[in-house]
Amino acid sequence: MRAKKVLGGVVAVGLSLALTACGGGRGSDDNKASSGDNKGALIGVAMPTKVSERWIADGDAVKADLEKAGYKVDLEYANNQIPQQVQQVGNMITKGAKVLIIASIDGGSLSDQLDEAAKQGIKVISYDRLLTGNKNVDYYVSFDNEKVGVEQGTSLLQGLGVVDKDGKDLGKKGPFNIELFAGSNDDSNSAFFFKGAMSVLQPYIDKKVLVVKSGQTQFNQVTTLRWDPATAKARMQNLIAKSYSGGAIVNGVLSPYDGLSLGIVSALTGAGYGNGAKKLPVITGQDAEVPSLKSILAGQQYSTIFKDTRKLGHQAATMTNDLLTGKKPEVNDTKTYDNKVKVVPSYLFPPVVITKENVQTDVIATGYHTQAELDK
């Protein structure tokens, strides 16, 4: 769908064929470079951690597309350690990377490295997590993160029976007791997820159809540092002990990520939920990780958000190729993602809500995960 120039050399021709599948017409980039100048160039890819299976999938997807295109790839994982990621990105610059693709641990921790990259003419693509506080961020590729939150909040309401599958209010009075969780406060996406979710939940909280018994409804009260499942489990245990010791039942939990969801489920089952009449609450999630898909099929976690990392990886590789062949990368959002210094031109994909009903059709059938993985 994109008009592409024929690139010089056999590898470059393969690159053009591999990376032309998504987009519209583009003009010339200000820092125009010929394909010959950058053939076989080194691309630095910095991922935050291997703890979450989604980041492994992201790294593999980006690396595969770039290598298919004829580029060399330095892929690094930082074990959720900020100093380690700072060092890794610095090393990529030293090695002569032409483009950096960065999924940050802390969006504001790499400012010195971004400045150095700009000095050396290295382009920077912020990957899924927005790099903040610095002007030297050229592009952002992600999913529509506020929409992710809207879908999570709507899914919670659907699971509770407050709205139907089309989002129509069913007139339920409740009250339904819910608790709120947000992601790490050093990840800019967390605020977008929470904002989106609260845009649909707050009206029902105001009407007292939903009740947050802990009273913890502000973002800074419900964040989960480093997206840590153990931290979420401990907080859920504390909420149960303090706010539900008098016989009240938790009916729903807004969870922004599958790893947190599993920690929350563990805390709830430890408190007797899931046995007899004490049903597990409606619990949301994100990333369609295999353990959570199993949990959804088992009737524990209610939903997750599917973000096909293959699309992100392909788009990041396409942007990289454009930058190194003198083309302007395609974007579809130039207003939303303000990193506190500039609005970063972005390419956003839509999220997909997954429940028990569409695990097979919308995840397994796409090949993202296999039935064998679910059967293990």
C-alpha positions in Angstrom: 0.0 0.0 0.0 3.0 2.3 0.4 4.7 3.7 -2.7 8.4 2.8 -2.2 11.5 3.6 -4.2 13.4 0.6 -5.5 16.4 0.3 -3.2 19.9 -0.5 -4.5 21.3 -4.0 -4.2 19.7 -7.4 -3.6 19.3 -7.0 0.1 17.8 -3.6 -0.3 15.3 -4.9 -2.8 14.3 -7.6 -0.3 14.0 -4.9 2.3 11.7 -2.8 0.2 9.4 -5.9 -0.4 9.5 -6.8 3.2 8.6 -3.5 4.7 6.1 -1.9 2.3 2.9 -3.6 3.5 1.4 -0.9 5.7 0.8 2.8 5.0 0.3 5.7 2.7 2.4 8.1 0.6 5.3 9.9 2.2 7.7 12.7 1.3 11.4 13.2 1.8 12.9 13.4 5.2 15.0 16.4 6.3 18.1 14.2 7.0 18.0 12.3 3.7 20.3 9.3 3.5 20.8 7.0 0.5 20.2 3.2 0.9 23.9 2.7 0.0 25.0 4.8 3.0 23.1 2.7 5.5 23.0 -0.8 3.9 23.6 -3.3 6.7 23.6 -0.5 9.4 23.5 -1.3 13.1 20.1 -0.7 14.8 20.0 -0.6 18.6 16.9 -2.1 20.2 16.5 -1.6 24.0 13.8 -3.5 25.8 12.9 -3.2 29.5 12.8 -6.8 30.8 12.4 -10.5 30.1 10.1 -11.0 33.1 7.0 -10.3 30.9 6.6 -12.6 27.9 5.3 -9.8 25.9 8.6 -7.9 25.9 10.4 -11.1 24.7 7.9 -11.2 21.9 8.4 -7.5 21.1 12.1 -7.9 20.9 12.0 -11.0 18.8 9.5 -9.3 16.4 11.6 -6.1 15.9 14.8 -8.1 15.5 13.3 -10.5 13.0 11.9 -7.7 10.8 15.1 -5.7 10.9 17.3 -8.6 10.1 15.0 -9.7 7.3 15.6 -6.2 5.9 19.3 -6.6 6.0 20.2 -4.6 9.1 22.4 -5.7 12.0 20.6 -5.6 15.4 21.9 -5.1 18.9 19.0 -6.3 21.0 19.3 -5.8 24.8 17.1 -6.4 27.8 17.7 -4.4 31.0 16.0 -6.6 33.7 13.9 -3.6 34.8 17.1 -1.9 36.0 17.3 1.7 34.9 21.2 2.0 35.2 21.5 -1.1 33.1 19.3 0.3 30.3 21.2 3.6 30.5 24.4 1.7 30.0 23.0 -0.4 27.2 21.7 2.6 25.2 25.0 4.4 25.7 26.9 1.3 24.4 24.6 1.2 21.3 25.5 4.8 20.5 29.2 4.0 21.0 28.9 1.0 18.6 27.6 3.3 15.9 23.9 2.5 15.8 22.1 4.5 13.1 18.7 4.2 14.8 17.7 3.5 18.4 14.4 1.8 19.1 13.7 2.2 22.8 11.1 0.7 25.1 12.1 2.5 28.3 11.9 1.4 31.9 11.6 5.0 33.1 10.6 7.3 30.3 12.6 10.2 31.7 15.9 8.4 32.5 17.6 8.5 29.2 17.9 12.2 28.5 21.7 12.3 28.4 21.7 9.4 25.9 19.1 11.0 23.7 21.1 14.2 23.6 24.2 12.3 22.6 22.2 10.4 20.0 21.0 13.7 18.5 24.6 15.0 18.4 25.6 12.0 16.3 22.6 12.2 14.0 21.1 9.0 15.4 17.3 8.9 15.1 15.2 7.7 18.0 11.9 5.7 17.9 10.1 5.5 21.2 8.6 2.0 21.3 5.3 1.5 23.2 6.5 3.5 26.2 6.9 7.2 25.6 10.3 8.7 26.2 9.7 11.9 28.1 11.4 15.2 29.0 13.5 15.5 25.9 13.1 16.9 22.4 15.3 14.3 20.8 12.5 11.7 20.3 11.7 11.5 16.6 8.8 9.0 16.5 6.5 7.0 18.7 4.9 3.6 17.8 2.4 2.1 20.2 -1.3 1.2 20.6 -3.9 3.8 21.4 -3.2 3.6 25.1 -6.1 5.8 26.3 -8.4 3.6 24.2 -6.9 0.6 26.0 -8.0 2.0 29.3 -11.5 2.8 27.9 -11.8 -0.9 26.8 -10.6 -2.1 30.2 -13.1 0.0 32.0 -15.9 -1.0 29.7 -15.0 -4.6 30.0 -15.2 -4.3 33.8 -18.7 -2.8 33.5 -19.7 -5.6 31.0 -18.5 -8.3 33.3 -20.5 -6.8 36.2 -23.6 -6.6 34.0 -23.8 -2.9 34.2 -23.5 -2.4 30.4 -24.2 -4.8 27.6 -21.7 -6.0 24.9 -22.3 -2.7 23.0 -21.7 -0.6 26.0 -25.4 0.2 26.6 -26.4 0.9 30.2 -28.6 -1.9 31.5 -30.0 0.1 34.5 -28.3 -1.9 37.2 -28.3 0.0 40.6 -25.6 -2.0 42.3 -23.8 -1.2 44.4 -20.8 -3.2 43.1 -17.6 -3.0 45.1 -14.6 -2.5 43.0 -10.9 -1.7 43.5 -8.5 0.1 41.1 -5.0 -0.7 40.1 -2.7 1.3 37.8 0.7 0.6 36.3 4.1 1.9 37.2 4.1 5.7 37.7 7.4 6.0 35.8 5.8 4.6 32.6 3.9 7.3 30.8 1.4 4.8 29.4 0.1 4.0 32.9 -1.6 7.4 33.2 -3.2 7.0 29.7 -4.6 3.6 30.7 -6.0 4.9 34.0 -7.4 8.0 32.4 -9.2 6.0 29.8 -10.6 3.5 32.3 -11.8 6.2 34.7 -13.5 8.1 31.9 -16.1 5.2 31.8 -15.9 4.1 35.4 -16.1 7.5 37.2 -19.8 8.3 36.1 -20.8 5.0 37.8 -18.7 5.8 40.9 -20.4 9.2 41.1 -23.9 7.5 40.9 -22.7 4.9 43.5 -23.4 2.0 41.2 -19.7 1.3 41.7 -18.2 1.7 45.2 -14.4 1.8 45.8 -14.5 0.7 49.4 -10.8 1.4 50.0 -11.4 5.0 48.9 -8.3 4.8 46.7 -9.4 6.3 43.5 -6.5 8.6 42.6 -3.7 7.6 40.2 -0.9 8.1 42.7 -2.8 5.9 45.2 -3.1 2.9 43.0 0.1 2.7 40.9 2.2 -0.4 40.9 6.0 0.3 40.7 7.7 -1.6 37.8 4.4 -3.4 37.0 5.4 -5.9 39.7 2.9 -8.8 40.2 4.1 -9.4 43.8 3.5 -5.7 44.6 -0.1 -6.0 43.2 -0.7 -9.2 45.2 0.5 -7.6 48.4 -1.7 -4.5 47.9 -4.7 -6.7 47.1 -4.1 -8.7 50.3 -4.0 -5.4 52.2 -7.1 -4.1 50.6 -9.0 -7.3 51.5 -7.8 -7.2 55.1 -8.6 -3.5 55.6 -11.7 -2.9 53.6 -13.4 -6.2 53.3 -13.0 -7.8 56.7 -16.6 -7.2 57.7 -18.1 -9.5 55.2 -18.2 -7.2 52.1 -17.3 -8.8 48.8 -15.0 -7.5 46.1 -17.1 -7.6 42.9 -14.6 -6.2 40.4 -11.0 -5.2 40.0 -9.5 -2.8 37.4 -6.1 -4.3 36.5 -4.1 -2.7 33.7 -1.8 -5.7 33.0 -2.0 -9.5 33.0 1.0 -10.0 35.4 -0.8 -7.8 38.0 -4.1 -9.6 37.3 -2.5 -13.0 38.2 -1.1 -11.5 41.4 -4.5 -10.1 42.2 -6.2 -13.5 41.5 -3.6 -15.1 43.8 -4.5 -12.7 46.7 -8.2 -13.3 46.2 -8.0 -17.1 46.0 -5.9 -17.0 49.2 -8.7 -15.1 50.9 -11.3 -17.7 49.8 -12.6 -16.3 46.6 -13.4 -18.8 43.9 -14.8 -21.3 46.3 -18.5 -22.0 46.6 -20.7 -18.9 46.7 -17.7 -16.5 47.0 -17.1 -15.9 43.4 -13.9 -14.3 42.0 -14.6 -10.7 41.0 -14.5 -9.5 37.4 -10.8 -8.8 36.8 -9.4 -7.1 33.7 -5.9 -7.2 32.2 -3.7 -6.4 29.2 -1.2 -8.2 26.8 -2.9 -11.5 26.3 -0.1 -13.4 28.0 -0.5 -17.2 28.0 -1.0 -17.6 31.8 -3.8 -15.0 31.7 -5.4 -16.6 28.7 -5.4 -19.9 30.6 -6.9 -18.0 33.6 -9.6 -16.5 31.4 -10.5 -19.9 30.0 -10.6 -21.3 33.5 -13.1 -18.6 34.6 -10.7 -16.6 36.8 -9.5 -13.5 35.0 -12.4 -12.0 33.0 -10.7 -10.2 30.2 -7.4 -8.9 28.7 -6.4 -6.5 26.0 -4.6 -8.1 23.0 -1.8 -5.9 21.5 -0.3 -7.8 18.6 3.4 -7.1 19.1 4.1 -8.3 15.6 2.4 -5.2 14.3 4.5 -2.9 16.6 7.7 -4.7 15.5 6.9 -4.4 11.9 6.0 -0.7 12.2 9.1 0.1 14.1 11.2 -1.7 11.4 9.3 0.1 8.7 10.0 3.5 10.4 13.6 2.6 10.7 13.9 1.7 7.0 12.2 4.9 6.1 14.6 7.0 8.2 17.6 5.3 6.6 16.4 5.5 3.0 15.4 9.2 3.0 11.7 8.8 3.4 9.3 10.3 6.0 7.8 7.7 8.3 4.0 7.4 8.2 2.2 8.6 11.4 -1.5 8.7 12.3 -1.4 10.9 15.4 0.3 14.3 15.8 -1.6 15.6 18.8 -1.9 13.1 21.6 1.6 12.2 22.9 3.2 15.2 24.6 6.4 14.1 26.2 6.6 17.4 28.3 8.9 19.0 25.7 7.3 18.2 22.4 4.3 16.3 20.8 5.9 13.2 19.4 4.6 12.1 15.9 3.0 8.7 16.5 1.7 5.6 14.8 -1.0 4.0 16.9 -2.8 0.6 16.5 -6.2 -0.2 18.0 -6.5 -2.6 20.9 -8.6 -5.8 20.9 -10.6 -6.9 24.0 -10.3 -10.6 24.7 -12.7 -12.7 26.9 -13.4 -16.4 27.1 -15.6 -16.1 24.0 -12.9 -14.9 21.5 -9.6 -16.3 22.8 -9.6 -18.8 19.9 -10.8 -16.5 17.1 -8.9 -13.4 18.0 -5.6 -14.7 19.5 -5.0 -18.4 18.7 -6.3 -18.2 15.1 -3.9 -15.3 14.4 -0.9 -17.5 15.3 0.2 -15.1 18.0 -0.1 -17.9 20.5 -0.8 -21.6 19.8 -3.2 -24.1 21.2 -0.2 -26.1 22.4 0.9 -23.2 24.6 -2.6 -23.1 26.2 -2.6 -26.9 26.7 0.7 -27.0 28.5 
